[in-house]
């Protein structure tokens, strides 16, 4: 029996296309001095790796590559630190296989 080689998640994600609306990002982080534990968690649990911790301790988001999974919406629902909306038509993730 032949086994197929394991494919990394990053390789699968690279197959998808992302069209970013530079003028109107669909994910924004509200201004904050000290990010909540939930917002800090996004730097580790976002499946697309869109959240990063800056040198000054703030969290910033890069919507390019966002899979629109909603993880950030769920994790920060109580803190309200993230503004999220679906991208306007023609923008966002375009899955190659459906």
N, C-alpha and C positions, 0 to 999 in steps of 0.2 A: 504494500500500500504506500503510495507516494503522498508525502505531506507538503503542502505549500509553505513557503517561507513566511515567517511572521512579518506583517506589515505594521510599521509604527503609525500611531495616530497622526503624527505630524505629516507623514507621507500621504495619508488619506486626506487630510485637510488641504494639502497643497493642490489637490485635484480640483477643489472648489474655486470659484471666482468670487471676488469681492469688488463691488463697485461702490466707492465711498463718495458721499455727497459732502464735499469739503466745506461748503458754505453752511450746511445744517446737519451737524452730527446727530445721530439718533440717541446717543448716550452722553450724558454730561454728569459731572460730579459737582454738587453745590459747593460753594466756598466753605472751607473748613480750616481751622487752625490745628486741631488735634483730631485725626480720624478715629472713628469708633472702632472697636474690635471687629465689627462686622465688615466695615469698609477695608480694614487692613487684611481681613481674611480673603478678600477678593484678589489680592496680589498672589495668592497661592491656589485658589480653587476655580478661578475663571478657566473654563476649558480651552479658550482661545488665547489665553495669556495677554489679555488687553489691559490689565491693570498693573501699574508699577509704582513702587515707592520711590519718591525723589530723595535727593540728598538732605533736604530740609525737613523730611519726615511727613510730607504730604503725599496723598495718593492721587495719581493722575490716570486718565483713561485714554486709550487710542482706539477709536471705534473701527479702524481698519482691521479686518479679519474677524470681526464679531460674528458669532454664529447665531445670534438672536435667540439663544436658548432660554433666557430669562433667569439664569442663576443669580445674577446681580440683583434683579428685582426682588427675588425671594429672600436672599440673604440680608438685604438692607431695607426690607419693607417696614420694619419698625423704626429705623433711624431716619428714613426719608432723605438720605444723602445723595441718592442717584435719581436723575431725571431720565426716563427711558421711554421711547416711543418707537413704533415700527418705522423703518426708513420709508420715505416716499417711494412711489412706484418706480421700478427700474433700478433702484439702489439697494445696497445691502448684499447679503450672501446669495449666491446663485449656485445651488447644488448641481453638480454635474450628473449625478445619477438619481435625480428626483428630488 
